[in-house]
Amino acid sequence: MTYTRESAHELAMAGLIHLAGQPDLIEGFLAATGLAPHDLRHAAQGGDIALHVLDYLLEDDRRVLEAAAALQVAPGDLMQARTALAGPGSHGWDI
């Protein structure tokens, strides 16, 4: 699937809902971002959190596979959505 910024943001917000339903995942996400639980709703409304959600999911193969299954998308869609939000070449990985 080709993602626009809007559809990528929607997928990321669905990913955030997935994280919120998994206590171990949401705790890890909050620790990684430095957000407190009460800050999460405000951050989600601002939209800036979308890229962080996708990055967190993409850090671990298990997270990718579980999120993709829960969201009913192909695992590669998470990276495509991230690229739509941040731009090509923004992943920061060296070959």
PENOR-V988588 format. One record per residue. N is the residue number from 1. OMEGA is omega in degrees with one decimal (NA if undefined). Layout:
n = <N/N>
omega = <OMEGA/OMEGA>
This chain:
n = <1/2/3/4/5/6/7/8/9/10/11/12/13/14/15/16/17/18/19/20/21/22/23/24/25/26/27/28/29/30/31/32/33/34/35/36/37/38/39/40/41/42/43/44/45/46/47/48/49/50/51/52/53/54/55/56/57/58/59/60/61/62/63/64/65/66/67/68/69/70/71/72/73/74/75/76/77/78/79/80/81/82/83/84/85/86/87/88/89/90/91/92/93/94/95>
omega = <174.7/-177.1/167.7/176.4/-178.7/-178.7/176.3/178.3/178.6/177.8/179.0/179.0/173.5/175.8/177.8/176.9/176.3/178.9/-177.3/179.2/-179.4/-174.6/-179.1/-179.8/-178.4/176.4/177.4/178.4/179.3/178.5/-178.3/-177.3/-176.7/178.2/171.1/-179.4/-178.6/177.4/-171.5/-178.9/179.6/179.8/-179.7/179.7/-179.5/177.1/-178.2/-175.5/-174.2/-179.6/179.4/177.6/-179.1/177.6/-179.5/178.9/-175.7/180.0/-172.5/-178.2/179.6/178.5/179.3/-176.4/180.0/179.2/179.6/178.9/-178.9/-177.8/179.5/175.0/174.3/179.2/-180.0/178.5/179.7/177.8/177.4/177.7/178.3/179.2/177.8/-179.7/-171.4/-178.9/179.4/179.4/-175.7/-175.2/175.0/-179.8/174.4/177.3/NA>
